[in-house]
Amino acid sequence: MKAFIIVMHESNHSVSLANDCIIAAKQFNIVPEIWPAVNGFHAESKFKDYGITKFLHKKIISNPGVQGCFLSHYQLWNKCVELNETILILEHDGMMIRELPDDVEAQFTDVLNLDPYGQS
């Protein structure tokens, strides 16, 4: 399975966390590619490029960090469609602590969050 780590290259902290994420993923035979994060302060032009309008939730529109995160994931969702295969998307602070289940793809039909501390 292809894997990507979203990294904000302008941030040494993000790059450092991503390097730790890569090391952890490799322990479980996952070799992720770096995906450059969208800087939320430059998001407005990207929304226009993708034809995404203000119908988005206020939480996304009002926060540059959330805008950049959304757009980074959006780009990778498009990459997934382009590749026509399942991909694993990790953020720079994602840390693999165990192998993915063999049947991970069978466990969902849309988006899967493997965080054991997920929000309710």
C-alpha positions as a Markdown table, in Angstrom:
| # | Residue | x | y | z |
|---|---|---|---|---|
| 1 | Met | 0.0 | 0.0 | 0.0 |
| 2 | Lys | 1.3 | 3.4 | -0.9 |
| 3 | Ala | 1.7 | 5.8 | 2.1 |
| 4 | Phe | 2.2 | 9.5 | 2.3 |
| 5 | Ile | 3.1 | 11.8 | 5.2 |
| 6 | Ile | 1.9 | 15.4 | 5.0 |
| 7 | Val | 4.8 | 17.7 | 6.0 |
| 8 | Met | 5.0 | 21.5 | 6.3 |
| 9 | His | 8.5 | 22.0 | 4.9 |
| 10 | Glu | 8.6 | 25.6 | 6.3 |
| 11 | Ser | 8.5 | 24.2 | 9.8 |
| 12 | Asn | 11.6 | 22.4 | 11.3 |
| 13 | His | 9.2 | 20.9 | 13.9 |
| 14 | Ser | 7.0 | 19.4 | 11.2 |
| 15 | Val | 10.0 | 18.0 | 9.3 |
| 16 | Ser | 11.5 | 16.5 | 12.5 |
| 17 | Leu | 8.2 | 14.9 | 13.4 |
| 18 | Ala | 7.8 | 13.5 | 9.9 |
| 19 | Asn | 11.3 | 11.9 | 10.1 |
| 20 | Asp | 10.2 | 10.2 | 13.3 |
| 21 | Cys | 7.0 | 9.0 | 11.6 |
| 22 | Ile | 9.0 | 7.6 | 8.7 |
| 23 | Ile | 11.3 | 5.7 | 11.0 |
| 24 | Ala | 8.3 | 4.2 | 12.9 |
| 25 | Ala | 6.5 | 3.3 | 9.7 |
| 26 | Lys | 9.5 | 1.5 | 8.3 |
| 27 | Gln | 9.5 | -0.8 | 11.3 |
| 28 | Phe | 6.2 | -2.1 | 9.9 |
| 29 | Asn | 7.3 | -2.3 | 6.3 |
| 30 | Ile | 5.6 | 0.9 | 5.2 |
| 31 | Val | 7.8 | 3.3 | 3.3 |
| 32 | Pro | 6.0 | 6.6 | 3.1 |
| 33 | Glu | 6.5 | 9.4 | 0.6 |
| 34 | Ile | 6.7 | 13.0 | 1.8 |
| 35 | Trp | 3.7 | 15.1 | 0.7 |
| 36 | Pro | 4.2 | 18.8 | 0.9 |
| 37 | Ala | 1.5 | 20.4 | 3.1 |
| 38 | Val | -0.6 | 23.3 | 1.9 |
| 39 | Asn | 0.2 | 26.4 | 4.0 |
| 40 | Gly | -3.2 | 27.6 | 5.2 |
| 41 | Phe | -2.2 | 31.2 | 4.7 |
| 42 | His | -2.1 | 30.5 | 1.0 |
| 43 | Ala | -5.3 | 28.4 | 1.0 |
| 44 | Glu | -7.6 | 30.9 | -0.7 |
| 45 | Ser | -6.0 | 30.5 | -4.1 |
| 46 | Lys | -6.0 | 26.7 | -3.8 |
| 47 | Phe | -9.7 | 26.7 | -2.9 |
| 48 | Lys | -10.3 | 28.7 | -6.1 |
| 49 | Asp | -8.1 | 26.4 | -8.1 |
| 50 | Tyr | -10.1 | 23.4 | -7.0 |
| 51 | Gly | -13.5 | 25.1 | -7.3 |
| 52 | Ile | -14.2 | 24.7 | -3.6 |
| 53 | Thr | -16.6 | 27.4 | -2.5 |
| 54 | Lys | -17.6 | 28.9 | 0.8 |
| 55 | Phe | -20.1 | 26.1 | 1.4 |
| 56 | Leu | -17.5 | 24.7 | 3.7 |
| 57 | His | -18.1 | 24.6 | 7.4 |
| 58 | Lys | -17.2 | 27.8 | 9.3 |
| 59 | Lys | -14.6 | 25.9 | 11.3 |
| 60 | Ile | -12.6 | 25.3 | 8.1 |
| 61 | Ile | -13.0 | 28.7 | 6.6 |
| 62 | Ser | -12.1 | 30.6 | 9.8 |
| 63 | Asn | -8.8 | 28.8 | 10.6 |
| 64 | Pro | -5.8 | 28.9 | 8.3 |
| 65 | Gly | -4.3 | 25.8 | 9.9 |
| 66 | Val | -7.5 | 23.8 | 9.3 |
| 67 | Gln | -7.7 | 25.1 | 5.7 |
| 68 | Gly | -4.2 | 23.9 | 5.0 |
| 69 | Cys | -4.8 | 20.5 | 6.6 |
| 70 | Phe | -8.0 | 20.1 | 4.7 |
| 71 | Leu | -6.4 | 21.0 | 1.4 |
| 72 | Ser | -3.4 | 18.7 | 2.0 |
| 73 | His | -5.8 | 15.8 | 2.6 |
| 74 | Tyr | -7.9 | 16.9 | -0.4 |
| 75 | Gln | -4.9 | 16.7 | -2.7 |
| 76 | Leu | -4.1 | 13.3 | -1.4 |
| 77 | Trp | -7.7 | 12.1 | -1.9 |
| 78 | Asn | -7.3 | 13.3 | -5.5 |
| 79 | Lys | -4.0 | 11.4 | -5.7 |
| 80 | Cys | -5.8 | 8.3 | -4.5 |
| 81 | Val | -8.3 | 8.6 | -7.3 |
| 82 | Glu | -5.5 | 9.2 | -9.8 |
| 83 | Leu | -3.6 | 6.1 | -8.7 |
| 84 | Asn | -6.9 | 4.1 | -8.5 |
| 85 | Glu | -5.6 | 2.3 | -5.4 |
| 86 | Thr | -5.8 | 2.6 | -1.6 |
| 87 | Ile | -3.4 | 4.9 | 0.0 |
| 88 | Leu | -2.4 | 5.5 | 3.6 |
| 89 | Ile | -2.4 | 9.2 | 4.6 |
| 90 | Leu | -0.4 | 10.2 | 7.7 |
| 91 | Glu | 0.2 | 13.6 | 9.2 |
| 92 | His | 3.7 | 14.6 | 10.3 |
| 93 | Asp | 2.9 | 13.6 | 13.9 |
| 94 | Gly | 1.3 | 10.3 | 13.0 |
| 95 | Met | 3.2 | 7.5 | 14.7 |
| 96 | Met | 2.9 | 3.9 | 13.8 |
| 97 | Ile | 2.9 | 1.8 | 17.0 |
| 98 | Arg | 1.7 | -1.5 | 15.5 |
| 99 | Glu | 1.2 | -3.2 | 12.2 |
| 100 | Leu | -1.9 | -2.4 | 10.2 |
| 101 | Pro | -4.4 | -5.3 | 10.4 |
| 102 | Asp | -4.3 | -7.6 | 7.3 |
| 103 | Asp | -7.9 | -6.8 | 6.6 |
| 104 | Val | -7.6 | -3.1 | 7.1 |
| 105 | Glu | -9.3 | -2.3 | 3.8 |
| 106 | Ala | -12.2 | -4.5 | 4.7 |
| 107 | Gln | -12.9 | -2.5 | 7.8 |
| 108 | Phe | -14.2 | 0.5 | 6.1 |
| 109 | Thr | -15.9 | 1.8 | 2.9 |
| 110 | Asp | -14.8 | 5.4 | 3.2 |
| 111 | Val | -12.3 | 7.0 | 5.7 |
| 112 | Leu | -10.8 | 5.1 | 8.5 |
| 113 | Asn | -9.3 | 6.6 | 11.6 |
| 114 | Leu | -7.1 | 4.1 | 13.5 |
| 115 | Asp | -6.6 | 6.5 | 16.4 |
| 116 | Pro | -7.6 | 4.6 | 19.5 |
| 117 | Tyr | -8.3 | 7.9 | 21.2 |
| 118 | Gly | -10.7 | 9.2 | 18.5 |
| 119 | Gln | -13.0 | 12.0 | 19.2 |
| 120 | Ser | -16.6 | 11.3 | 20.0 |
